[in-house]
Amino acid sequence: MNGSPLVIASNRGPVGFVRDESGDVVERRGVGGLVTAVGGAVRGREATWIAAPMTDEDRARIGTPTPVALHDDCTVNVHFADIAPDKYDSYYNEFSNRILWFLHHHLWNLARPPEFGDEQRAHFDAYREVNERFAEILAREATPGAIALPQDYHLSLVPGMVRARRDDLRMAMFWHIPFCPPDQIGVIGDWGPALLEGMLGADVVGFHTEWWAANFAACCNSVLGAKTTEDTVTHLGRTVRVAAYPIGVDIEGITAEAARPEVARAREDIDRIAGDRKLLLRVDRTELSKNILRGLMSYGAMLSRRPDLRGRVTHLVLLTPSRGDVPEYQEYTRACVARADAINARFGTPGWKPVTLEIEDDFARTLAAYQRYDVLLVNPVYDGMNLVAREGPVLNQRDGMLVLSANAGAAAELGEAALIVNPFDTRDTTMAIERALEMEPSERAKRAAELRKLAPGTPPREWLDRQIEDVSRA
Ligand code: GDG
């Protein structure tokens, strides 16, 4: 094992436990980018991972740490925090996802939502309580010399709470999503200073891009009156390093996954769906910030203005179910399905289905589709990094093009090779998809080679090492 022991805390753990059809308890890979990122980063290290329980089988393990072999050289001890389901709903669905996620991805139409009344104050109380649970376990489990790694917006208060209990611990918080600018943070009133001060309990606060790091520092300055430099924030006598640590792809992990027989089987099916047509692919959670609806609108607009492309392209939309308990997500997912149906009804023919939209958790299918696409559409409204934009080019076998939102963190590194779009401009997106589908082979090959070079980025292991080095210096 290398280096100091790590204690990671994140809402979702690296795996969850479920019973399969035969009644056996099995591990299931956690959904979402955080698990991909941090799971890949712990190779070769000793780690404890504190997470919220999601299933009955997870809950059955509360109080009994479970060893999970994440890689050949890494077994993590997973601790599920004791969080009652109703508290979890309030902390996760209501405060984290309906308030913080919306704030940082600019998802509110401020003329109506949000409304902050007694109900939302109770959600903040639940958020604080759950953060307290994580902080208690972290402070208890971290051996002297360990490095604490609280992750993401669900746990903003944890660094401050751990600092109050264990001033000896070195701590790097990583924030996986965008951070809003100062003119937005005021929307959440007094919660703003509480959350910022909580994060400043860490020694290092990391983001995927300079853009989000600068927004955070500017919020600390305008809300807390903190002093800032290019890479520090000083508040109440403590100086915290605030910097960009862009993550890349766990090449070893994803290549091994892609070599599994399930992927080869899924590939046959994807080949059947695509046939000899061009494949336009999107891979996302059922997530408002991913801008799935405008993506479908742009594709529909392309079929409308370019009858000659009808029947020559297929759009595969692979969505992993996410946040199904949140009303805005239910409504948005319904709208996406309805839009796909409308495109099929308007343009479909007996031999051609313009859009295939699937909502399921099937990682093998995602990997198979990465290999086969001709154009990958990644057009989020805002996105911390977006790993799909990196994983696609790593596995693609057809000189596929990437249409990428200017507001995805990934654009900072892939911008030269991808076709960059304004995610709010459906006309711009339509034209970029068209251009990507019809690009001359020579330009396509050149850009694809550039994408293959840039997409891997900093390996997760190195991404974490950089934070650990900086936290050790702090
Ligand atoms: C957050 C931030 C940031 C795909 N299909 C399935 C599946 N996937 C994997 C992908 C990819 C991950 O899910 C999605 O990662 P993203 O980065 O694109 O997006 P978020 O989930 O929003 O991630 C994001 C990231 O954290 C890391 O810091 O990049 O900005 O929003 O790895 O391959 N996973 C499973 N089943 C599937 O069917 N389990």
Boltz pocket constraint, residues with backbone or C-beta under 6 A from the ligand:
constraints:
  - pocket:
      binder: B
      contacts: [[A, 29], [A, 30], [A, 31], [A, 32], [A, 33], [A, 34], [A, 36], [A, 37], [A, 176], [A, 177], [A, 247], [A, 283], [A, 284], [A, 285], [A, 320], [A, 360], [A, 361], [A, 362], [A, 363], [A, 364], [A, 366], [A, 383], [A, 384], [A, 385], [A, 386], [A, 387], [A, 388], [A, 389], [A, 391]]
      max_distance: 6.0
